[in-house]
Amino acid sequence: MRKLLVISSSFIVILIAIAIFLRTTNYELRTVYAANSTPSADIKAKLEELKKEIASKAAKLKQEIGRRLT
């Protein structure tokens, strides 16, 4: 009986440790997903993509103007 009690109590301690670990991990993952799924995050990503596209077109125009002037 005592051996069973020791095994079951250590099993409960392990389960509690796993539950605490999973709970804290779950909270950390929620904040990451929330930051990536907000509308403002999507808008910022699209804005950065648009900035790169504009810079690329400006560089092409600058090359074309430089080529025509020389």
C-alpha positions in Angstrom: 0.0 0.0 0.0 2.8 2.4 0.9 4.6 1.7 -2.4 1.4 2.4 -4.3 1.0 5.7 -2.4 4.5 6.8 -3.2 4.1 5.9 -6.9 0.8 7.7 -7.2 2.0 10.8 -5.4 5.1 11.1 -7.6 2.8 10.5 -10.6 0.6 13.4 -9.5 3.6 15.7 -9.0 4.8 14.9 -12.5 1.3 15.6 -13.9 1.1 18.9 -12.1 4.6 19.9 -13.4 3.5 19.0 -17.0 0.2 21.0 -16.6 2.1 24.1 -15.3 4.6 23.8 -18.2 1.8 23.5 -20.8 -0.1 26.4 -19.3 2.8 28.8 -19.5 3.7 27.6 -23.0 0.1 28.1 -24.1 0.1 31.7 -22.9 3.3 32.5 -24.7 2.1 31.1 -27.9 -1.2 33.0 -27.7 0.6 36.3 -27.6 2.7 35.4 -30.6 -0.3 34.4 -32.6 -2.3 37.5 -31.5 0.5 39.8 -32.6 0.7 38.2 -36.1 -3.0 38.0 -36.7 -4.0 41.6 -35.9 -5.2 43.8 -38.8 -2.5 46.3 -38.0 0.2 43.7 -38.4 -1.2 42.8 -41.9 -1.3 46.5 -42.8 2.3 47.0 -41.7 3.4 44.0 -43.7 1.6 45.3 -46.8 3.0 48.8 -46.2 6.6 47.4 -46.1 6.0 45.5 -49.3 4.6 48.6 -51.0 7.7 50.6 -49.8 10.0 48.0 -51.4 8.0 48.1 -54.6 8.1 51.9 -54.8 11.9 51.9 -54.0 12.4 49.4 -56.8 10.5 51.4 -59.3 12.3 54.6 -58.3 15.6 52.9 -58.8 14.6 51.7 -62.3 13.4 55.2 -63.2 16.7 56.7 -61.9 18.6 54.3 -64.1 16.5 55.1 -67.1 16.9 58.8 -66.7 20.6 58.4 -66.2 20.9 56.3 -69.3 18.9 58.8 -71.4 20.9 61.8 -70.2 24.3 60.3 -71.0 
